[in-house]
Amino acid sequence: MATPLGIYISVPFCKAKCTFCNFASGAFAPRRMDRYIDRLCQEIAAIPITAQNLGAVLPNKIEVDTLYFGGGTPSLLSPSHLRQFFTTLREQFAISPTAEITLECAPGQLSDATLAELLSQGLNRVSLGVQSFVDRESAAIGRLHTRAMCLDEITRLRAAGIENLSLDLIVGLPHQTEQSWLESFDMAIASGVPHISLYMLEVDEDSRLGREMLAAGTRYSAATVPSEDDAADWYQLACKRLSAAGIHQYEISNFARAGHRSRHNIKYWHRDPYLGFGLDAHSMLATSTGAMRFCNTSDLDLYSADSDSEAHLATASLPLYKEPAPPISPALPTPDADLITEPEAFEESLFLGLRLNEGVSLASLRDHFGKTLVEQALPAIEELCDAGLLRHTADRIALTDHGRLVSNEVFSRLLIATPA
């Protein structure tokens, strides 16, 4: 029996672009949503042929047991968009009656009508992008909500029957201090939600705030961002307080009460098969020799282009689909695809598995990949253990508390250890 799939739906539309955001999303004209949903449904309808042409395995009417709407702000979808989407999705897949169906939601940006439609379609989990319960910090990064709106949204969703709630918080925001950070996550704990995600502020050239910080500028309150050392200390403080409150860490950024771990995200860390639809969405499916990873363009104009549009004609020389052509028109851009080699699969199993607090079983790696790859990685593993970044007990390795703070360094050293 085929392993049930997880499906991720990318909805890149926002009311306003947050200064820290480095995702393929933005504030686009509402009329573009109609075209985007049409293309999204066409992509779903074409997936059997897409998978076949990539050499991936996708059984007919395969079961889907997790569905995740991310973005962007997918709570901006209208009821008609949702009906169109779910109709197309159920034509291709068998949605499990017990599927975990998650919506990412910006507080104050989920209409009653959209919520009612989602509930009728099986919505049972909501992830609220709070980021901070301190209004000054929220305003500094371009969030449109206040603390009061966040608390009202939690109450409203519970009244609608959704108890499986998650809150996102970010460590290291502009104007953040230890006191304000404690205020934010203590309020998250007091809210009683069963799942909390903590993220360290990312500083890179893909966000306005990141670019300003790299340029040592002052726009977007960049000069008030706390130091990395302070943010790391506050993250560790949060880990301890959450654990004391019965919200236990199970992954670098994720904490949950018993029975409330994100089933969808665990698929990524376990390397289970998943499909992503929409802008910049990623997928991984099994092949006869291993696995195939593929992703969509991050260019909204290209993804949504009509067949006779300039953006589409610019790619007309690229192979879109092999014969037989998918039963849709116009054709969609070809996803970028990579066949995952055995050494690459081994590396992924290491660094994705190590994100989880339970770590990785070396015995399981030997059973799946053979002894050679494990033996090649052992010197780097032992060096990381000596450095206090990994712990090795009973043939299982896991990140230490300090290792989680520098996980990218740990992963890069393990990647070097396994030749392609």
N, C-alpha and C positions, 0 to 999 in steps of 0.2 A: 504494500500500500504506500502510495506517495506521501511524503511528509507535507502536512498542510502549509500553505503559503501565508506569508505576511504581505500586505499591500500598503504602500505609502502613496499618498496623493499630495502632490505639491500644488499649493494655491498661492501664487506669488504676489497677491494684491494686498495692499495696506492702505489705511487712511493717511498714515504718515510714516516716513522711513526713520527708524530710530538711529541715533548717531553711532551706536556701537555695532549695528547690524552689518554682517559681511555675507549675508545670504543673497541669492538671486531673487530679490523681491523689491517692490517699490510701490509708490503711489501712482497708479495708472488710471486713465479715464475709465469710468464705470462701463462704458459701452464695449470695452475690450474684454470684459468678463464673458459676455455671450460667446464671442469668437473663441476664447480660450476653452470654455467648457465644451464647445463643439469639437475642438481639436483633441481635447482630453478623451472624449468619448470615442473618437476615431482611433486614437492610439490604443485604447482598451480593446476595441473591436478587432484591431489588426494584430494583437499580441500572439495568437497562435502561429501566424505566418512569420512574424518577427522572430519568435523563439526558434522555429524550424530553420529559418535561414541562418541563424547564428549557431546552429548545431546544439541548441539547448533542449532539455527535456521539459515538456509542459503537458501533462496529461489533460485530456478533455474534461471540462467541468471540475477541475481540481478544487479541493476544499480550501477555503480561506478562513483562518481562525483568528487573525488580527488585521485590523484596518485602521490606519492612522492618517488623519488629515493634518498636514503641517503647512508651514508657509514662511513668510507672509502671514496673513490673517484669514484663515479659512472660515472663521465665524462670519465673514462678510458674504458668504455664499447665500443666494436667495433660495427659498423653498423650491422654485421651479428648476433652478440649477441642480439642486440636490436630487430631485425626482428624476431628472434626465440622467444624472450620473449613476444613481443606484439602479435604474432600469438597465442601463448598458452593462454595468458591472455584473448584475445577476444573470445576464444573458451569457456571460463568459465563465463565471465562477460560481461555485456552490458556497455561499456564505454560511458558515456554521451557526446554528442557533445559539451557541455559547460563545460566539466570537467576541473578542475585546475590540470595541469600536471607540477610538479616541479622537477628540477634536481639540486642537490647539485654539485657544481663545484669548483675545485681548479683552480685559475687563471693560464692560460697558459697550462692547461691540458685537453683541449677539442678540438679535431681535427675537421677540417672542415667537414670531412665525417661523423663523429659521430653527429655533430650538424645538418647537413642536414637530416640525418635519423631521429633524434629526432623531428625535425620540421615537417617532413612528417607524424610522428606518433601523432602529436598534442601538442608537447611541447609548453607551453606558459608562463612558469615562471622559473627563475633561481635564486638560492641562492648561492652567491659567498662567499667562505670561505676566506675572506681577513684577518681577525683577527687584522691586524695592517697595516697602510699605512707608517709606519716608518721602513725602510729596516733593520736597526740594530735589532729591536725587532723581525721582521719576521725571520731573520737568526738565532737568538738565540733559537727559538722554533722549528727550522727545516723546516720552510716553504721554498718552492723552488721558490717563486715569489718575485718580487720587486714592488714598488709603480707604476712604469711605466707600468709594465705588467698588474696590476689590472685595471688601467685606460684604457689601450688599450682593455682589455677584455670587459669592460662596453660599450665602443664605438662599438666594434665588435658585441656584442649581440644586441644592439639597431639597428645596421645596418641590422641585420638578422630579425628584426621585433619583438624582445622581449623587451617590455617596462616594464613588471612586473618583476622588479629585486629587489633582497634583498641582503644586505651585512651583514656578521657576523663580529663583533668586540669583542675583549676580553679585559676586564678591569683587570689590575694587572699583566701584562706580565713582564718577566725579562727586566731590563733596562728602564722600563716605568716610566715616570715622569708626573707631571701634564701638563707640556708644551707639551710633546710628545703625551699625550692622547688627549689634545685639538686639536693638529695637525691632529691626525687620524680621530676623528669624525667630525671635521670641514670639512675635505676633503670628508668624506662620505656624509655630508649634501650638499656640493657644487656639488657633482656628480649628484644630482637630482634624485637618486633612490627613489622609493616610499615606501620602507620597509627596516628597519634596526633592526637587533637583537644584543643586548648587553648582554654579558655573563661575569659573574665574574669568574676569574680563580679558578678552583677546585683543591684543594690540598688533594690527597688521595693516597693510595698505588697502585692504578691501572694505574698510569702513571709514567714514568721515572722521570719527573720533580717533581711530587708530592712525590715520595719516597725519592728523594734527599733532598727536603725541610724538610720532616719529620725527616730525619737523620742529619739535620743541615749541609749538605754537600755543596760543591761549584760547582759540575759538572752541566752542562746545565744552567749555569748562575743563579743557584738557589739563591745565596747570593744577587742578585740584584733585586729580586722580591719585589715590594713595600709592605708596611704593609696593613693589612686588612682595617684599618681605612682610610688610604689614598685611597685605591681602592673604598671603600664605598662612600667617598666624591666625587670622580671623577664620579662614577656612577650617583649620584644625580645631579651633575653638567650637565652631559650629558642629563639626563631626562629633565631638564629645557631648555637647548639649543634646543633639538629636538622639544619640544612643541612649542617654539617660532618660529621655522622654519616650523611649520605646520605638523610635523611628530609626531603624538600623541601616547602616550603609551596606549596599550590596554591589555597588559599582562606583567608580571614581567620583561621578557626579550625582549619583542617585541613592535615595534613602527611602525606606518604606516600612510601614507597619506590616505585621504578618499577613500574608495573603494578598498584598497589594503591589507587588513588583510589576513593572511594565512588561507584559508578555510580549509586546511587539518589539521593544528595544532589545530584549534578551535574544531574539532571533538573530540580530546583527552580531552580538558577542559570541553566540554559539555557531555562527556561520550556517544557519538554517537558510533555506531558499526564500527569497523575497522578490517582489516586483515593485518598481517605482514608476508612477505615471505623472507626467507633467514636466514643467520646466526644471531642468537641472536634477531630475530624479534619477536615482541609481537602482540597479537591479542585480541579482545574482541567482542564476539557475544552474542546476546540475547538467552536465554533458556526459557522453559515454566515456570520456577519459578524465573527468574531474569536474570543473565548474567554469562557467562563463560569467564575467562581470561586464555590464554595459550601462551606459548613462546617456541621458538626453542633453541637448544643447542648453546652455544657460542664457541664450539670446531669445528674449520673448518675441521679437519681431520674426525671427527665423522659425521658432516653434509654431507661431500662430499664422504664418504666412499663407495667403491664398496661392493656388497653383500658378496664377498668372502675375503674381506680385513680384516686385523687384527683388525682395529677399529670397523668394523661392527660385527665381531665375538665376540668381547668383550662385546657386548650388546645383543647377541643372546637370552639370557634368558629373556629379557624384552619383554612385550607384545607390538608388533608394531601396529597392527590394528586388531580390531575384524572382524569377517566375516560380509559381504563379503570383501575380500581383495581388495585394490585399484588396478585399472588396470594399474599398473606400476611395473617395476622390475629394480633394486632391491628395497626393502622396505626402507622407510625413518625412521629415529629415531622418536620415539613418542614425541610429544611436552609435556612439563610440563603444567598441567592444574589445575586450581583452580576455584571452583564454588564460586561466590561472594555472600555472605550472605547479607541480608537486612541491618544489621548494617554496614557492610563493604561498601555496596553501598552508604549508607548515608554519611559515612566518606569521601569516594571518592568524592561525590558530593560537600561536604564542601571544601576540600582542593584543588580540581581541579578547582572548581568554583571561589575560592578566588584568584587564580592566575590571573584571569581577573580583570581589573580595575572596571568593572561594579559590581563585587562582586556576592553575592548569595541572592536570595529572600527566606526569611524564610517561607513566605506564600506558595511558590512553594514546599519547602521541606515538609511542613505539608501536602499539598495536595497529594504528592507522597508517603511519608513514614509514615504519621500519626503524631499525636501530641507528642507521648511519646518520640521518639528519639530526636526531636527538644528540648523538655523540659529538657532532660538529658544533652544536650549540652549547654543550656543557661548559667549555672554558669560559665563555662570556657569561653564562649563568652563574658560575662560581665567583667570577670577578664582581658581578653585581651583588651577590650575597655578601662577599667580603666588604663591599662598599656600603652595606647597610640598606641597599635599595630593593633587594629581594630576600625572601626567607625560603629555605628549602627544608621541608619536613615531610617524612614518610612518602617520599617520591612525588611530592606535590610542591610546586613553586607558586609564590604569591607576592605581590607588591607589599612592602612595608608602608607604614604611615608616611615616611619621608619619600619613599619611592613613588607614591601617588602624586606628590607635588611636582616631581620631575619625571613623570611617566614617559614623556616624549623622548627624553634622553635614554631611558631604559630601553624603550622599543627600538631606537635607532642602533643601539649597541647590539641588540639581538638580531636585527636585520643584517648587520655587517657579518655576523657569525655564520650565516647560511648562504653559501654561494649559489647563484642561479644556475 
